[in-house]
Amino acid sequence: MKHTTLKILSLFLKWIAHATIAKYRPSIVGVTGNVGKTSTKTAIARVLAAERRVRTASKNFNNELGLPVTIIGDFKDTGGTFFWITVIAKGMWQLIRRNNTYPEMLVLEYGVDRPGDMNYLLAIARPDVGIITAIGETPVHIEFFDGPEGIAKEKSKLIAQLPSTGFAILNVDDKHAEFFKEQTRGHVITYGFGNNADVRITAFGNAIREDNENGFVSFKLNYGGSMIPVKIEGVLGKSTAYAAAAAAATGLIFGMNLLKIAEALGGFKNPPGRENVIPGIKNSVVIDDSYNASPKATEEALATLKSIEAKRKVAVLGDMLELGRYTMEAHQKIGKLAARSADILVTVGTRAKFIAEEAIKAGMPKRNVMAFENLNDASRELKNLVRHGDVVLVKGSQSVRMEKITKDIMRDPLEAEKLLVRQSSVWLAKPGMYD
């Protein structure tokens, strides 16, 4: 019964969203990939909003329900009968009577879990500009595909449908970039750190401030012989630079200059749970990357931790899920990286034990490695473990609910609702895998 109701709701929302696009004809920017989708979407919206009326979802509304909800209205959360009645009523009303404040541009996130998902989402809204962030060697959701190439093929449908007048924005540093170029008729613009990127990132650096209150990333964006410096507060990691470069490429397509783009990016804030810097207990620093975890994203987070100067570096890593037959191999690889990136390793979950075991094999002292199957036990240990000047990375798949650990070791837990991911009453009522 529940499945039937959900299917009917999905089809009804699909029809309303499709009709809304036909009526208002907004320009559509679509973002997909296996890492960095939400940050990239948010950065793009930030840049375009400097000159246009733009809407993007405040959260990762990227599936058969979330995508049409974003098209219909600016909703913050989903769920509950009254909510869906409100969405449908708003959608029908603005089809009957024109909404003069409807956005000129929509920046939409296209999430793919299984083969065929992209076809469904494209039937709702076909972008004029398509961005593919990165796939990686062992992507999340791979358990439903025949390998990374299968996911790349499914994601590539976003740019394959582009007309010859459309634009495909691709991460040149991703191993699938050449494959993606072959799949589109649109104009291709690349971004990344590589020398062959059209929008190239150079002079990248990130740091924690001396007072341990904040951190920042700084870099330069280069395009067509011009260069502009960018500095973004409150966040760490190359993933932020990638999101900014993709946003810059999108802004350039719509006629913006680099100076205006850099000004817009200066006020960019990463969504919660994406390498955000949060003051921790005992004058420590927490790198809160607790939204989700794929192998590539975890590798990048550990690279960030390694690059930061600190008295001690602590990696707190939970399970990476939906990896199918690659589960053990992927966790073992992360274990090797953790041994080179952190002084202390704490893991949460049955799969994350492989990280702990491999870190010890890779040379991390056994006394510095702790594996837990209970989230609360891990938090209690961390409260005793953390010292003045420590930098603590927290990362894991969303079902593990690693944000609960961040809340336990952040200096001001009353700030959790504002700073952390999954703080709605609906999420807080859901138990995690290892509570």
TORKOL-4160 file (C-alpha; in steps of 0.2 Angstrom, whole numbers, padded with zeros to 4 digits, m for minus):
435
<pt num="1" X="0000" Y="0000" Z="0000"/>
<pt num="2" X="0014" Y="0012" Z="0005"/>
<pt num="3" X="0023" Y="0008" Z="m0011"/>
<pt num="4" X="0008" Y="0011" Z="m0022"/>
<pt num="5" X="0005" Y="0028" Z="m0013"/>
<pt num="6" X="0023" Y="0033" Z="m0016"/>
<pt num="7" X="0022" Y="0029" Z="m0034"/>
<pt num="8" X="0006" Y="0039" Z="m0037"/>
<pt num="9" X="0013" Y="0054" Z="m0028"/>
<pt num="10" X="0029" Y="0053" Z="m0038"/>
<pt num="11" X="0019" Y="0052" Z="m0054"/>
<pt num="12" X="0008" Y="0067" Z="m0049"/>
<pt num="13" X="0023" Y="0077" Z="m0044"/>
<pt num="14" X="0032" Y="0073" Z="m0060"/>
<pt num="15" X="0017" Y="0079" Z="m0070"/>
<pt num="16" X="0016" Y="0096" Z="m0060"/>
<pt num="17" X="0034" Y="0099" Z="m0061"/>
<pt num="18" X="0035" Y="0096" Z="m0080"/>
<pt num="19" X="0020" Y="0107" Z="m0083"/>
<pt num="20" X="0028" Y="0120" Z="m0072"/>
<pt num="21" X="0044" Y="0120" Z="m0083"/>
<pt num="22" X="0034" Y="0121" Z="m0099"/>
<pt num="23" X="0024" Y="0136" Z="m0092"/>
<pt num="24" X="0038" Y="0146" Z="m0085"/>
<pt num="25" X="0053" Y="0140" Z="m0096"/>
<pt num="26" X="0067" Y="0144" Z="m0083"/>
<pt num="27" X="0085" Y="0140" Z="m0088"/>
<pt num="28" X="0090" Y="0124" Z="m0080"/>
<pt num="29" X="0107" Y="0120" Z="m0073"/>
<pt num="30" X="0109" Y="0101" Z="m0069"/>
<pt num="31" X="0122" Y="0094" Z="m0057"/>
<pt num="32" X="0127" Y="0076" Z="m0055"/>
<pt num="33" X="0142" Y="0065" Z="m0050"/>
<pt num="34" X="0147" Y="0054" Z="m0035"/>
<pt num="35" X="0155" Y="0067" Z="m0024"/>
<pt num="36" X="0153" Y="0086" Z="m0022"/>
<pt num="37" X="0135" Y="0088" Z="m0030"/>
<pt num="38" X="0127" Y="0098" Z="m0016"/>
<pt num="39" X="0142" Y="0109" Z="m0013"/>
<pt num="40" X="0144" Y="0112" Z="m0032"/>
<pt num="41" X="0125" Y="0116" Z="m0034"/>
<pt num="42" X="0126" Y="0128" Z="m0019"/>
<pt num="43" X="0141" Y="0137" Z="m0026"/>
<pt num="44" X="0133" Y="0138" Z="m0043"/>
<pt num="45" X="0117" Y="0146" Z="m0036"/>
<pt num="46" X="0127" Y="0158" Z="m0026"/>
<pt num="47" X="0136" Y="0164" Z="m0041"/>
<pt num="48" X="0121" Y="0165" Z="m0053"/>
<pt num="49" X="0111" Y="0174" Z="m0039"/>
<pt num="50" X="0122" Y="0189" Z="m0041"/>
<pt num="51" X="0113" Y="0193" Z="m0057"/>
<pt num="52" X="0098" Y="0182" Z="m0059"/>
<pt num="53" X="0083" Y="0176" Z="m0049"/>
<pt num="54" X="0088" Y="0158" Z="m0044"/>
<pt num="55" X="0081" Y="0143" Z="m0035"/>
<pt num="56" X="0091" Y="0128" Z="m0029"/>
<pt num="57" X="0086" Y="0116" Z="m0015"/>
<pt num="58" X="0093" Y="0120" Z="0002"/>
<pt num="59" X="0096" Y="0101" Z="0004"/>
<pt num="60" X="0100" Y="0086" Z="m0007"/>
<pt num="61" X="0083" Y="0085" Z="m0015"/>
<pt num="62" X="0089" Y="0075" Z="m0029"/>
<pt num="63" X="0077" Y="0060" Z="m0032"/>
<pt num="64" X="0060" Y="0057" Z="m0039"/>
<pt num="65" X="0052" Y="0067" Z="m0025"/>
<pt num="66" X="0065" Y="0080" Z="m0021"/>
<pt num="67" X="0068" Y="0086" Z="m0039"/>
<pt num="68" X="0050" Y="0090" Z="m0043"/>
<pt num="69" X="0048" Y="0098" Z="m0026"/>
<pt num="70" X="0062" Y="0110" Z="m0030"/>
<pt num="71" X="0054" Y="0114" Z="m0046"/>
<pt num="72" X="0037" Y="0118" Z="m0038"/>
<pt num="73" X="0043" Y="0128" Z="m0024"/>
<pt num="74" X="0057" Y="0133" Z="m0011"/>
<pt num="75" X="0053" Y="0120" Z="0002"/>
<pt num="76" X="0066" Y="0117" Z="0016"/>
<pt num="77" X="0060" Y="0099" Z="0021"/>
<pt num="78" X="0050" Y="0085" Z="0015"/>
<pt num="79" X="0038" Y="0073" Z="0024"/>
<pt num="80" X="0021" Y="0071" Z="0031"/>
<pt num="81" X="0004" Y="0071" Z="0023"/>
<pt num="82" X="0001" Y="0090" Z="0025"/>
<pt num="83" X="0017" Y="0094" Z="0017"/>
<pt num="84" X="0013" Y="0084" Z="0001"/>
<pt num="85" X="m0004" Y="0092" Z="0001"/>
<pt num="86" X="0004" Y="0109" Z="0002"/>
<pt num="87" X="0016" Y="0105" Z="m0012"/>
<pt num="88" X="0003" Y="0099" Z="m0024"/>
<pt num="89" X="m0009" Y="0114" Z="m0020"/>
<pt num="90" X="0006" Y="0126" Z="m0023"/>
<pt num="91" X="0010" Y="0118" Z="m0039"/>
<pt num="92" X="m0008" Y="0117" Z="m0046"/>
<pt num="93" X="m0011" Y="0136" Z="m0041"/>
<pt num="94" X="0004" Y="0142" Z="m0050"/>
<pt num="95" X="m0001" Y="0132" Z="m0065"/>
<pt num="96" X="m0018" Y="0141" Z="m0065"/>
<pt num="97" X="m0012" Y="0158" Z="m0060"/>
<pt num="98" X="0005" Y="0165" Z="m0065"/>
<pt num="99" X="0018" Y="0167" Z="m0051"/>
<pt num="100" X="0027" Y="0183" Z="m0056"/>
<pt num="101" X="0041" Y="0178" Z="m0044"/>
<pt num="102" X="0045" Y="0161" Z="m0051"/>
<pt num="103" X="0064" Y="0159" Z="m0054"/>
<pt num="104" X="0073" Y="0163" Z="m0070"/>
<pt num="105" X="0085" Y="0149" Z="m0066"/>
<pt num="106" X="0084" Y="0132" Z="m0058"/>
<pt num="107" X="0100" Y="0124" Z="m0051"/>
<pt num="108" X="0095" Y="0106" Z="m0049"/>
<pt num="109" X="0104" Y="0091" Z="m0042"/>
<pt num="110" X="0102" Y="0074" Z="m0051"/>
<pt num="111" X="0105" Y="0059" Z="m0039"/>
<pt num="112" X="0107" Y="0041" Z="m0046"/>
<pt num="113" X="0106" Y="0026" Z="m0036"/>
<pt num="114" X="0101" Y="0013" Z="m0049"/>
<pt num="115" X="0101" Y="0010" Z="m0068"/>
<pt num="116" X="0087" Y="0020" Z="m0075"/>
<pt num="117" X="0086" Y="0034" Z="m0062"/>
<pt num="118" X="0093" Y="0047" Z="m0073"/>
<pt num="119" X="0080" Y="0043" Z="m0087"/>
<pt num="120" X="0066" Y="0046" Z="m0074"/>
<pt num="121" X="0074" Y="0063" Z="m0068"/>
<pt num="122" X="0077" Y="0069" Z="m0086"/>
<pt num="123" X="0059" Y="0066" Z="m0090"/>
<pt num="124" X="0055" Y="0079" Z="m0077"/>
<pt num="125" X="0068" Y="0092" Z="m0082"/>
<pt num="126" X="0081" Y="0092" Z="m0095"/>
<pt num="127" X="0095" Y="0105" Z="m0091"/>
<pt num="128" X="0102" Y="0117" Z="m0103"/>
<pt num="129" X="0119" Y="0116" Z="m0094"/>
<pt num="130" X="0125" Y="0099" Z="m0087"/>
<pt num="131" X="0139" Y="0098" Z="m0074"/>
<pt num="132" X="0147" Y="0081" Z="m0069"/>
<pt num="133" X="0158" Y="0083" Z="m0053"/>
<pt num="134" X="0168" Y="0067" Z="m0052"/>
<pt num="135" X="0165" Y="0048" Z="m0052"/>
<pt num="136" X="0181" Y="0041" Z="m0044"/>
<pt num="137" X="0188" Y="0023" Z="m0044"/>
<pt num="138" X="0175" Y="0016" Z="m0032"/>
<pt num="139" X="0159" Y="0026" Z="m0032"/>
<pt num="140" X="0145" Y="0026" Z="m0019"/>
<pt num="141" X="0130" Y="0016" Z="m0025"/>
<pt num="142" X="0141" Y="0005" Z="m0035"/>
<pt num="143" X="0132" Y="m0011" Z="m0028"/>
<pt num="144" X="0118" Y="m0008" Z="m0041"/>
<pt num="145" X="0130" Y="m0007" Z="m0056"/>
<pt num="146" X="0142" Y="m0018" Z="m0065"/>
<pt num="147" X="0157" Y="m0006" Z="m0060"/>
<pt num="148" X="0162" Y="0012" Z="m0061"/>
<pt num="149" X="0160" Y="0012" Z="m0079"/>
<pt num="150" X="0141" Y="0008" Z="m0077"/>
<pt num="151" X="0139" Y="0023" Z="m0065"/>
<pt num="152" X="0148" Y="0034" Z="m0077"/>
<pt num="153" X="0137" Y="0029" Z="m0091"/>
<pt num="154" X="0121" Y="0032" Z="m0081"/>
<pt num="155" X="0128" Y="0049" Z="m0075"/>
<pt num="156" X="0133" Y="0054" Z="m0093"/>
<pt num="157" X="0115" Y="0054" Z="m0099"/>
<pt num="158" X="0114" Y="0071" Z="m0091"/>
<pt num="159" X="0125" Y="0078" Z="m0104"/>
<pt num="160" X="0121" Y="0066" Z="m0118"/>
<pt num="161" X="0103" Y="0074" Z="m0119"/>
<pt num="162" X="0111" Y="0092" Z="m0121"/>
<pt num="163" X="0107" Y="0100" Z="m0138"/>
<pt num="164" X="0122" Y="0107" Z="m0148"/>
<pt num="165" X="0118" Y="0124" Z="m0141"/>
<pt num="166" X="0120" Y="0117" Z="m0123"/>
<pt num="167" X="0135" Y="0116" Z="m0112"/>
<pt num="168" X="0143" Y="0102" Z="m0103"/>
<pt num="169" X="0155" Y="0107" Z="m0088"/>
<pt num="170" X="0167" Y="0093" Z="m0083"/>
<pt num="171" X="0180" Y="0090" Z="m0070"/>
<pt num="172" X="0196" Y="0087" Z="m0080"/>
<pt num="173" X="0204" Y="0079" Z="m0066"/>
<pt num="174" X="0192" Y="0064" Z="m0065"/>
<pt num="175" X="0197" Y="0048" Z="m0075"/>
<pt num="176" X="0181" Y="0048" Z="m0084"/>
<pt num="177" X="0182" Y="0065" Z="m0091"/>
<pt num="178" X="0187" Y="0060" Z="m0109"/>
<pt num="179" X="0173" Y="0047" Z="m0109"/>
<pt num="180" X="0161" Y="0061" Z="m0104"/>
<pt num="181" X="0167" Y="0072" Z="m0118"/>
<pt num="182" X="0163" Y="0059" Z="m0131"/>
<pt num="183" X="0145" Y="0058" Z="m0124"/>
<pt num="184" X="0139" Y="0076" Z="m0128"/>
<pt num="185" X="0134" Y="0086" Z="m0142"/>
<pt num="186" X="0136" Y="0102" Z="m0132"/>
<pt num="187" X="0150" Y="0114" Z="m0129"/>
<pt num="188" X="0162" Y="0107" Z="m0117"/>
<pt num="189" X="0171" Y="0118" Z="m0103"/>
<pt num="190" X="0182" Y="0109" Z="m0091"/>
<pt num="191" X="0188" Y="0114" Z="m0074"/>
<pt num="192" X="0201" Y="0107" Z="m0061"/>
<pt num="193" X="0219" Y="0108" Z="m0056"/>
<pt num="194" X="0225" Y="0100" Z="m0072"/>
<pt num="195" X="0235" Y="0111" Z="m0084"/>
<pt num="196" X="0222" Y="0107" Z="m0098"/>
<pt num="197" X="0208" Y="0114" Z="m0088"/>
<pt num="198" X="0198" Y="0129" Z="m0096"/>
<pt num="199" X="0195" Y="0135" Z="m0078"/>
<pt num="200" X="0210" Y="0131" Z="m0069"/>
<pt num="201" X="0213" Y="0131" Z="m0050"/>
<pt num="202" X="0231" Y="0136" Z="m0044"/>
<pt num="203" X="0240" Y="0142" Z="m0029"/>
<pt num="204" X="0228" Y="0131" Z="m0018"/>
<pt num="205" X="0230" Y="0131" Z="0001"/>
<pt num="206" X="0220" Y="0129" Z="0017"/>
<pt num="207" X="0223" Y="0132" Z="0035"/>
<pt num="208" X="0216" Y="0133" Z="0053"/>
<pt num="209" X="0217" Y="0150" Z="0061"/>
<pt num="210" X="0229" Y="0151" Z="0076"/>
<pt num="211" X="0215" Y="0154" Z="0088"/>
<pt num="212" X="0207" Y="0138" Z="0082"/>
<pt num="213" X="0190" Y="0147" Z="0079"/>
<pt num="214" X="0190" Y="0145" Z="0060"/>
<pt num="215" X="0198" Y="0139" Z="0044"/>
<pt num="216" X="0198" Y="0144" Z="0026"/>
<pt num="217" X="0203" Y="0139" Z="0009"/>
<pt num="218" X="0212" Y="0151" Z="m0004"/>
<pt num="219" X="0216" Y="0148" Z="m0022"/>
<pt num="220" X="0216" Y="0157" Z="m0039"/>
<pt num="221" X="0205" Y="0154" Z="m0053"/>
<pt num="222" X="0212" Y="0156" Z="m0071"/>
<pt num="223" X="0202" Y="0158" Z="m0087"/>
<pt num="224" X="0207" Y="0164" Z="m0104"/>
<pt num="225" X="0223" Y="0173" Z="m0098"/>
<pt num="226" X="0214" Y="0181" Z="m0083"/>
<pt num="227" X="0216" Y="0177" Z="m0065"/>
<pt num="228" X="0207" Y="0181" Z="m0049"/>
<pt num="229" X="0211" Y="0176" Z="m0031"/>
<pt num="230" X="0197" Y="0168" Z="m0021"/>
<pt num="231" X="0196" Y="0165" Z="m0002"/>
<pt num="232" X="0182" Y="0156" Z="0007"/>
<pt num="233" X="0180" Y="0156" Z="0026"/>
<pt num="234" X="0174" Y="0142" Z="0037"/>
<pt num="235" X="0178" Y="0127" Z="0026"/>
<pt num="236" X="0193" Y="0116" Z="0021"/>
<pt num="237" X="0198" Y="0105" Z="0007"/>
<pt num="238" X="0200" Y="0104" Z="m0012"/>
<pt num="239" X="0182" Y="0100" Z="m0014"/>
<pt num="240" X="0177" Y="0118" Z="m0010"/>
<pt num="241" X="0189" Y="0124" Z="m0024"/>
<pt num="242" X="0182" Y="0111" Z="m0036"/>
<pt num="243" X="0164" Y="0117" Z="m0032"/>
<pt num="244" X="0170" Y="0135" Z="m0034"/>
<pt num="245" X="0178" Y="0132" Z="m0051"/>
<pt num="246" X="0162" Y="0123" Z="m0058"/>
<pt num="247" X="0152" Y="0138" Z="m0052"/>
<pt num="248" X="0164" Y="0150" Z="m0061"/>
<pt num="249" X="0162" Y="0140" Z="m0077"/>
<pt num="250" X="0144" Y="0141" Z="m0076"/>
<pt num="251" X="0144" Y="0160" Z="m0072"/>
<pt num="252" X="0155" Y="0162" Z="m0087"/>
<pt num="253" X="0143" Y="0153" Z="m0098"/>
<pt num="254" X="0129" Y="0166" Z="m0093"/>
<pt num="255" X="0140" Y="0181" Z="m0097"/>
<pt num="256" X="0148" Y="0185" Z="m0080"/>
<pt num="257" X="0165" Y="0191" Z="m0078"/>
<pt num="258" X="0178" Y="0183" Z="m0066"/>
<pt num="259" X="0178" Y="0198" Z="m0054"/>
<pt num="260" X="0159" Y="0197" Z="m0051"/>
<pt num="261" X="0161" Y="0178" Z="m0049"/>
<pt num="262" X="0175" Y="0179" Z="m0036"/>
<pt num="263" X="0165" Y="0192" Z="m0026"/>
<pt num="264" X="0150" Y="0180" Z="m0026"/>
<pt num="265" X="0161" Y="0165" Z="m0021"/>
<pt num="266" X="0168" Y="0176" Z="m0006"/>
<pt num="267" X="0151" Y="0174" Z="0003"/>
<pt num="268" X="0149" Y="0155" Z="m0001"/>
<pt num="269" X="0145" Y="0144" Z="0013"/>
<pt num="270" X="0147" Y="0125" Z="0011"/>
<pt num="271" X="0131" Y="0115" Z="0016"/>
<pt num="272" X="0132" Y="0107" Z="0034"/>
<pt num="273" X="0143" Y="0091" Z="0035"/>
<pt num="274" X="0155" Y="0096" Z="0020"/>
<pt num="275" X="0172" Y="0099" Z="0028"/>
<pt num="276" X="0166" Y="0113" Z="0038"/>
<pt num="277" X="0177" Y="0120" Z="0052"/>
<pt num="278" X="0169" Y="0120" Z="0069"/>
<pt num="279" X="0177" Y="0124" Z="0086"/>
<pt num="280" X="0179" Y="0109" Z="0097"/>
<pt num="281" X="0180" Y="0104" Z="0115"/>
<pt num="282" X="0197" Y="0108" Z="0124"/>
<pt num="283" X="0201" Y="0121" Z="0111"/>
<pt num="284" X="0202" Y="0108" Z="0097"/>
<pt num="285" X="0195" Y="0110" Z="0080"/>
<pt num="286" X="0183" Y="0098" Z="0071"/>
<pt num="287" X="0183" Y="0096" Z="0052"/>
<pt num="288" X="0164" Y="0091" Z="0051"/>
<pt num="289" X="0163" Y="0080" Z="0035"/>
<pt num="290" X="0149" Y="0070" Z="0042"/>
<pt num="291" X="0136" Y="0071" Z="0028"/>
<pt num="292" X="0140" Y="0056" Z="0019"/>
<pt num="293" X="0156" Y="0046" Z="0013"/>
<pt num="294" X="0162" Y="0038" Z="m0003"/>
<pt num="295" X="0179" Y="0031" Z="m0005"/>
<pt num="296" X="0185" Y="0047" Z="m0016"/>
<pt num="297" X="0177" Y="0059" Z="m0004"/>
<pt num="298" X="0185" Y="0050" Z="0011"/>
<pt num="299" X="0202" Y="0051" Z="0002"/>
<pt num="300" X="0200" Y="0069" Z="m0001"/>
<pt num="301" X="0195" Y="0072" Z="0017"/>
<pt num="302" X="0211" Y="0063" Z="0023"/>
<pt num="303" X="0221" Y="0073" Z="0011"/>
<pt num="304" X="0214" Y="0089" Z="0019"/>
<pt num="305" X="0218" Y="0082" Z="0037"/>
<pt num="306" X="0236" Y="0078" Z="0031"/>
<pt num="307" X="0239" Y="0095" Z="0024"/>
<pt num="308" X="0234" Y="0104" Z="0040"/>
<pt num="309" X="0247" Y="0109" Z="0054"/>
<pt num="310" X="0241" Y="0103" Z="0071"/>
<pt num="311" X="0248" Y="0096" Z="0087"/>
<pt num="312" X="0239" Y="0080" Z="0083"/>
<pt num="313" X="0228" Y="0074" Z="0069"/>
<pt num="314" X="0213" Y="0063" Z="0074"/>
<pt num="315" X="0203" Y="0054" Z="0060"/>
<pt num="316" X="0186" Y="0047" Z="0066"/>
<pt num="317" X="0179" Y="0037" Z="0051"/>
<pt num="318" X="0163" Y="0027" Z="0050"/>
<pt num="319" X="0157" Y="0014" Z="0037"/>
<pt num="320" X="0156" Y="0018" Z="0019"/>
<pt num="321" X="0140" Y="0010" Z="0013"/>
<pt num="322" X="0133" Y="0004" Z="m0004"/>
<pt num="323" X="0149" Y="m0002" Z="m0011"/>
<pt num="324" X="0144" Y="m0020" Z="m0014"/>
<pt num="325" X="0158" Y="m0031" Z="m0018"/>
<pt num="326" X="0171" Y="m0017" Z="m0017"/>
<pt num="327" X="0167" Y="m0015" Z="0002"/>
<pt num="328" X="0182" Y="m0023" Z="0010"/>
<pt num="329" X="0194" Y="m0017" Z="m0003"/>
<pt num="330" X="0188" Y="0001" Z="m0002"/>
<pt num="331" X="0189" Y="0001" Z="0017"/>
<pt num="332" X="0207" Y="m0006" Z="0017"/>
<pt num="333" X="0213" Y="0007" Z="0005"/>
<pt num="334" X="0206" Y="0020" Z="0017"/>
<pt num="335" X="0215" Y="0012" Z="0031"/>
<pt num="336" X="0232" Y="0014" Z="0022"/>
<pt num="337" X="0229" Y="0032" Z="0019"/>
<pt num="338" X="0223" Y="0035" Z="0037"/>
<pt num="339" X="0240" Y="0028" Z="0043"/>
<pt num="340" X="0249" Y="0041" Z="0033"/>
<pt num="341" X="0237" Y="0056" Z="0037"/>
<pt num="342" X="0232" Y="0054" Z="0055"/>
<pt num="343" X="0241" Y="0052" Z="0072"/>
<pt num="344" X="0226" Y="0043" Z="0079"/>
<pt num="345" X="0212" Y="0033" Z="0071"/>
<pt num="346" X="0195" Y="0030" Z="0078"/>
<pt num="347" X="0182" Y="0019" Z="0068"/>
<pt num="348" X="0164" Y="0016" Z="0070"/>
<pt num="349" X="0155" Y="0001" Z="0062"/>
<pt num="350" X="0158" Y="m0016" Z="0056"/>
<pt num="351" X="0164" Y="m0011" Z="0039"/>
<pt num="352" X="0176" Y="0002" Z="0046"/>
<pt num="353" X="0185" Y="m0011" Z="0056"/>
<pt num="354" X="0194" Y="m0015" Z="0040"/>
<pt num="355" X="0200" Y="0003" Z="0040"/>
<pt num="356" X="0207" Y="0000" Z="0058"/>
<pt num="357" X="0215" Y="m0016" Z="0054"/>
<pt num="358" X="0223" Y="m0010" Z="0038"/>
<pt num="359" X="0230" Y="0006" Z="0046"/>
<pt num="360" X="0239" Y="m0005" Z="0059"/>
<pt num="361" X="0246" Y="m0016" Z="0045"/>
<pt num="362" X="0252" Y="0000" Z="0037"/>
<pt num="363" X="0262" Y="0005" Z="0052"/>
<pt num="364" X="0250" Y="0015" Z="0063"/>
<pt num="365" X="0254" Y="0011" Z="0081"/>
<pt num="366" X="0241" Y="m0001" Z="0088"/>
<pt num="367" X="0238" Y="0009" Z="0104"/>
<pt num="368" X="0233" Y="0024" Z="0092"/>
<pt num="369" X="0219" Y="0014" Z="0084"/>
<pt num="370" X="0202" Y="0011" Z="0091"/>
<pt num="371" X="0188" Y="0002" Z="0083"/>
<pt num="372" X="0170" Y="0004" Z="0090"/>
<pt num="373" X="0153" Y="m0004" Z="0085"/>
<pt num="374" X="0143" Y="0008" Z="0095"/>
<pt num="375" X="0142" Y="0027" Z="0091"/>
<pt num="376" X="0140" Y="0032" Z="0110"/>
<pt num="377" X="0155" Y="0022" Z="0115"/>
<pt num="378" X="0166" Y="0031" Z="0102"/>
<pt num="379" X="0160" Y="0048" Z="0107"/>
<pt num="380" X="0164" Y="0044" Z="0126"/>
<pt num="381" X="0181" Y="0039" Z="0121"/>
<pt num="382" X="0184" Y="0054" Z="0110"/>
<pt num="383" X="0179" Y="0066" Z="0124"/>
<pt num="384" X="0193" Y="0059" Z="0135"/>
<pt num="385" X="0205" Y="0058" Z="0120"/>
<pt num="386" X="0204" Y="0075" Z="0112"/>
<pt num="387" X="0217" Y="0088" Z="0118"/>
<pt num="388" X="0221" Y="0106" Z="0116"/>
<pt num="389" X="0226" Y="0109" Z="0098"/>
<pt num="390" X="0220" Y="0093" Z="0091"/>
<pt num="391" X="0212" Y="0093" Z="0073"/>
<pt num="392" X="0198" Y="0080" Z="0072"/>
<pt num="393" X="0191" Y="0074" Z="0056"/>
<pt num="394" X="0173" Y="0066" Z="0057"/>
<pt num="395" X="0167" Y="0057" Z="0042"/>
<pt num="396" X="0155" Y="0042" Z="0038"/>
<pt num="397" X="0140" Y="0037" Z="0027"/>
<pt num="398" X="0124" Y="0045" Z="0032"/>
<pt num="399" X="0116" Y="0030" Z="0040"/>
<pt num="400" X="0130" Y="0029" Z="0053"/>
<pt num="401" X="0125" Y="0046" Z="0059"/>
<pt num="402" X="0142" Y="0053" Z="0062"/>
<pt num="403" X="0135" Y="0070" Z="0065"/>
<pt num="404" X="0131" Y="0064" Z="0082"/>
<pt num="405" X="0149" Y="0062" Z="0086"/>
<pt num="406" X="0152" Y="0080" Z="0080"/>
<pt num="407" X="0139" Y="0086" Z="0091"/>
<pt num="408" X="0147" Y="0077" Z="0106"/>
<pt num="409" X="0164" Y="0085" Z="0103"/>
<pt num="410" X="0160" Y="0102" Z="0097"/>
<pt num="411" X="0163" Y="0117" Z="0109"/>
<pt num="412" X="0145" Y="0123" Z="0109"/>
<pt num="413" X="0132" Y="0109" Z="0106"/>
<pt num="414" X="0118" Y="0122" Z="0106"/>
<pt num="415" X="0124" Y="0128" Z="0089"/>
<pt num="416" X="0121" Y="0110" Z="0082"/>
<pt num="417" X="0104" Y="0115" Z="0074"/>
<pt num="418" X="0113" Y="0129" Z="0064"/>
<pt num="419" X="0129" Y="0120" Z="0060"/>
<pt num="420" X="0126" Y="0101" Z="0058"/>
<pt num="421" X="0118" Y="0091" Z="0045"/>
<pt num="422" X="0102" Y="0081" Z="0049"/>
<pt num="423" X="0095" Y="0091" Z="0064"/>
<pt num="424" X="0077" Y="0091" Z="0059"/>
<pt num="425" X="0065" Y="0083" Z="0071"/>
<pt num="426" X="0061" Y="0069" Z="0058"/>
<pt num="427" X="0080" Y="0065" Z="0057"/>
<pt num="428" X="0083" Y="0066" Z="0076"/>
<pt num="429" X="0069" Y="0053" Z="0079"/>
<pt num="430" X="0078" Y="0041" Z="0067"/>
<pt num="431" X="0090" Y="0029" Z="0076"/>
<pt num="432" X="0107" Y="0027" Z="0067"/>
<pt num="433" X="0115" Y="0010" Z="0062"/>
<pt num="434" X="0126" Y="0010" Z="0078"/>
<pt num="435" X="0116" Y="0019" Z="0091"/>
